[in-house]
Amino acid sequence: MAPDTLLTTAQPPDAAVRITGLTRGFDGREVLSDVRLDIAAGEFVALLGHSGSGKSTLLRAAARLDHDARGTGTVEVPERRAVVFQDARLLPWARVLDNVVLGLDGSRAERRRLGREALAEVGLAAKERSWPATLSGGEAQRAALARALVREPGLLLLDEPFGALDALTRIRMHALLRRLCERHRPAVLLVTHDVDEALLLADRVLVLTEGRFSLDTPVERGTGRDDPEFRQLRARLLTELGVTDAGS
């Protein structure tokens, strides 16, 4: 992380994440420009934007992983954070349960108890002794979610976690993620290219355009694809992204 960037633990009771004046650049090119973002505890925020707009850079800053970026700004985030990537990133030489509890504090018995509970939550109780190579893509992402949520993070960061899954598996994962977030109540930042995914999951959707937020809109939870409000907001987001969608 750049030395002139202030990193602290989020303190305000109404905000799990508070980012102020965040500017980031690589090799002389500015990627984020004076970004300001608050995410309330328990709020689910989805971030849309074209490739190269700065979405993953913002997520990495919130995760405190952008050690090579140069910039300024204040990033206040919870001490307990977890990241789920498009690739489940399970260790191939460790069984599923051992992957879930890797790095978890506590005694071995307590870690394994918590790991088993997390696997049961995501429907993988029967897979605790399986090797990662034997899991389907959806099962691997379920294991990654279990590994993230077993730590009870105050902030859950999702970097296109369902982008490599088939359509039916994505639908199931959306429903699972909604249930898990309602149960654990972390603040969530989801990076996605899928407008429908953002609308179905999030309380608020942001569009990042050339390093700045060009749109920040709330989403009425419970609306479906056939709801007129859903279709209207979908069309608005697609327009903001420069996409013409005759069927919206």
KADAFEN-V731963 format. One record per helix or strand of 2 or more residues. SS is the DSSP state (~ for helix, > for strand). FROM is the first residue (numbers start at 1). TO is the last residue. Records with the same first field share a line. If there is no record, write none. Layout:
SS->FROM-TO ; FROM-TO
This chain:
>->5-9 ; 17-26 ; 29-39 ; 44-48 ; 70-77 ; 81-85 ; 155-159 ; 187-191 ; 204-209 ; 212-218
~->55-63 ; 96-101 ; 108-121 ; 125-127 ; 132-134 ; 137-149 ; 167-184 ; 195-201 ; 228-240
